[in-house]
Amino acid sequence: MGIKGSSTRQVFFENVKVPVENVLGEIGKGHLIAFNALNIGRFKLGAMCAGAGRTVTTKAVQYANERIQFDQPIGNFGAIQYKLAEMAIRTFAAESMSFRISQQMQDKKAAATAEGKSYGQSMLEAAEEYAIECSILKVYGSEVIDYCVDENVQIHGGIGFSEEYTAARAYRDSRINRIYEGTNEINRLLMVDQLLRRAMKGKLDIVNPAWAVQKELSSMPSMDRPEGPYAEEHKAVGDFKKIVLMCAGAAAKMQMDGKLNLKEEQEILMNCADMLIDLYAAESMLHRVQKLSAFEQKAQPQEVYDAMLQVFLHDATQRMSKNATDALVSFADGDLLKTFLMGVKRFLKYPPVNVKEKRRMVAAALRNANQWAF
Ligand SMILES: Cc1cc2nc3c(=O)[nH]c(=O)nc-3n(C[C@H](O)[C@H](O)[C@H](O)COP(=O)(O)OP(=O)(O)OC[C@H]3O[C@@H](n4cnc5c(N)ncnc54)[C@H](O)[C@@H]3O)c2cc1C
């Protein structure tokens, strides 16, 4: 063993003897522990980014309330309110995902422990089961915090660029999150790869749901609007699932027929990953907002949480449409492509939202609290 290099220090292990009592896990199976430690690391990174998003949003709103230009606080300007609201909405989405995954992993760990498995084994199983979700949170959280720190610099104007203030420091520090714990490109590849692998191994049924979506495409569309609490939102999330199934299912089928080699088509995999991220974020946010609707005591009136959810779904619908279209035109053509593109139009129909007014409502909640307010 030795330390090499003077400026960058690296530790190399060569022929190091480890006492038997110090061996962790099983010999020859260390990679399982290493990979699952990465999953936990990704979860923690994503949750940390959501926490940092709250802090940076607080900094931004305090400065927006304080800084006077054209005889008024810059927070009065719609352009600034847009940024504050977006920082809050995206952070809220990342937070919703992290709350959901942490509960799911805890439940899985508790179930494994109840079966008599050791603490280590139970943790390993929980991390393995939610590997896809951990990658999704890592990518989404790190991109949310990068958005927040960038807009925070912008809201601070010239002093945001100065290294003497915290905005520039946060901007610099945030950037690494998209690189370590697996770069965001690698994590995007991993989440789709894992999904397809689980489907191939029969652990996850995407073939039958994908087939059901294809069948639905050949039937007459229903004109009925959904009814009940958050019915349009549940429908939107259900439709996002259909879009993911349609695109991933069609691509997987072409791969099985030998007409496509997805390993060589990373652009399509990136589109699929981005759809998965939007789907998981939308669903997590919907669960949280609907749960909040049953609480009497909460930081904001329900209409503010509803506004955040509606703006997110409005934007996610457009992103889904672009990602699905980009993926489909990359591997399908002729009548098949026409049918799929019809599906994109048919399944992505979340009703129009006055996003300007909803964002203003969210920004007002932040400005009144003069800090993170949710
Ligand atoms: C501050 C800091 C702390 C770190 N801490 C740790 C630590 O504690 N433990 C640890 O193990 N590592 C750590 N790292 C290393 C970090 O995990 C790596 O830098 C990271 O995994 C990227 O690897 P790389 O730098 O070799 O980039 P490369 O692998 O060369 O990647 C360069 C670019 O190419 C892309 N790319 C690479 N391969 C593919 C592919 N197959 N398909 C598509 N795109 C691809 C990447 O996404 C990236 O955009 C740290 C790095 C930094 C900067």
PDBQT file of the ligand as one rigid body, heavy atoms in Angstrom, charges set to zero:
ROOT
HETATM    1  C1  LIG A 401     -14.955  17.005  -5.480  1.00  0.00    +0.000 C 
HETATM    2  C2  LIG A 401     -14.995  15.566  -5.904  1.00  0.00    +0.000 A 
HETATM    3  C3  LIG A 401     -15.191  14.580  -4.963  1.00  0.00    +0.000 A 
HETATM    4  C4  LIG A 401     -15.244  13.228  -5.336  1.00  0.00    +0.000 A 
HETATM    5  N1  LIG A 401     -15.421  12.290  -4.374  1.00  0.00    +0.000 NA
HETATM    6  C5  LIG A 401     -15.393  10.970  -4.699  1.00  0.00    +0.000 A 
HETATM    7  C6  LIG A 401     -15.512   9.944  -3.710  1.00  0.00    +0.000 A 
HETATM    8  O1  LIG A 401     -15.644  10.255  -2.542  1.00  0.00    +0.000 OA
HETATM    9  N2  LIG A 401     -15.468   8.655  -4.104  1.00  0.00    +0.000 N 
HETATM   10  C7  LIG A 401     -15.317   8.309  -5.412  1.00  0.00    +0.000 A 
HETATM   11  O2  LIG A 401     -15.292   7.121  -5.714  1.00  0.00    +0.000 OA
HETATM   12  N3  LIG A 401     -15.221   9.250  -6.380  1.00  0.00    +0.000 NA
HETATM   13  C8  LIG A 401     -15.241  10.569  -6.062  1.00  0.00    +0.000 A 
HETATM   14  N4  LIG A 401     -15.114  11.531  -7.048  1.00  0.00    +0.000 N 
HETATM   15  C9  LIG A 401     -14.947  11.092  -8.432  1.00  0.00    +0.000 C 
HETATM   16  C10 LIG A 401     -16.227  11.217  -9.201  1.00  0.00    +0.000 C 
HETATM   17  O3  LIG A 401     -17.123  10.208  -8.803  1.00  0.00    +0.000 OA
HETATM   18  C11 LIG A 401     -15.905  11.141 -10.714  1.00  0.00    +0.000 C 
HETATM   19  O4  LIG A 401     -15.272  12.360 -11.061  1.00  0.00    +0.000 OA
HETATM   20  C12 LIG A 401     -17.145  10.918 -11.543  1.00  0.00    +0.000 C 
HETATM   21  O5  LIG A 401     -17.648   9.613 -11.351  1.00  0.00    +0.000 OA
HETATM   22  C13 LIG A 401     -16.885  11.101 -13.045  1.00  0.00    +0.000 C 
HETATM   23  O6  LIG A 401     -15.803  10.330 -13.472  1.00  0.00    +0.000 OA
HETATM   24  P1  LIG A 401     -14.633  11.046 -14.301  1.00  0.00    +0.000 P 
HETATM   25  O7  LIG A 401     -14.211  12.268 -13.583  1.00  0.00    +0.000 OA
HETATM   26  O8  LIG A 401     -13.610  10.018 -14.596  1.00  0.00    +0.000 OA
HETATM   27  O9  LIG A 401     -15.342  11.521 -15.637  1.00  0.00    +0.000 OA
HETATM   28  P2  LIG A 401     -15.504  10.698 -16.986  1.00  0.00    +0.000 P 
HETATM   29  O10 LIG A 401     -15.952   9.303 -16.688  1.00  0.00    +0.000 OA
HETATM   30  O11 LIG A 401     -14.318  10.889 -17.839  1.00  0.00    +0.000 OA
HETATM   31  O12 LIG A 401     -16.739  11.462 -17.619  1.00  0.00    +0.000 OA
HETATM   32  C14 LIG A 401     -16.609  12.654 -18.430  1.00  0.00    +0.000 C 
HETATM   33  C15 LIG A 401     -17.939  12.917 -19.112  1.00  0.00    +0.000 C 
HETATM   34  O13 LIG A 401     -18.244  11.819 -20.006  1.00  0.00    +0.000 OA
HETATM   35  C16 LIG A 401     -19.494  11.260 -19.663  1.00  0.00    +0.000 C 
HETATM   36  N5  LIG A 401     -19.441   9.803 -19.840  1.00  0.00    +0.000 N 
HETATM   37  C17 LIG A 401     -18.532   8.952 -19.375  1.00  0.00    +0.000 A 
HETATM   38  N6  LIG A 401     -18.844   7.685 -19.716  1.00  0.00    +0.000 NA
HETATM   39  C18 LIG A 401     -19.994   7.757 -20.409  1.00  0.00    +0.000 A 
HETATM   40  C19 LIG A 401     -20.832   6.800 -21.039  1.00  0.00    +0.000 A 
HETATM   41  N7  LIG A 401     -20.594   5.485 -20.979  1.00  0.00    +0.000 N 
HETATM   42  N8  LIG A 401     -21.931   7.223 -21.693  1.00  0.00    +0.000 NA
HETATM   43  C20 LIG A 401     -22.230   8.527 -21.735  1.00  0.00    +0.000 A 
HETATM   44  N9  LIG A 401     -21.477   9.485 -21.163  1.00  0.00    +0.000 NA
HETATM   45  C21 LIG A 401     -20.375   9.109 -20.498  1.00  0.00    +0.000 A 
HETATM   46  C22 LIG A 401     -19.730  11.635 -18.199  1.00  0.00    +0.000 C 
HETATM   47  O14 LIG A 401     -21.107  11.639 -17.878  1.00  0.00    +0.000 OA
HETATM   48  C23 LIG A 401     -19.113  13.023 -18.143  1.00  0.00    +0.000 C 
HETATM   49  O15 LIG A 401     -20.030  13.972 -18.630  1.00  0.00    +0.000 OA
HETATM   50  C24 LIG A 401     -15.085  12.878  -6.697  1.00  0.00    +0.000 A 
HETATM   51  C25 LIG A 401     -14.886  13.878  -7.655  1.00  0.00    +0.000 A 
HETATM   52  C26 LIG A 401     -14.844  15.218  -7.276  1.00  0.00    +0.000 A 
HETATM   53  C27 LIG A 401     -14.630  16.268  -8.348  1.00  0.00    +0.000 C 
ENDROOT
TORSDOF 0
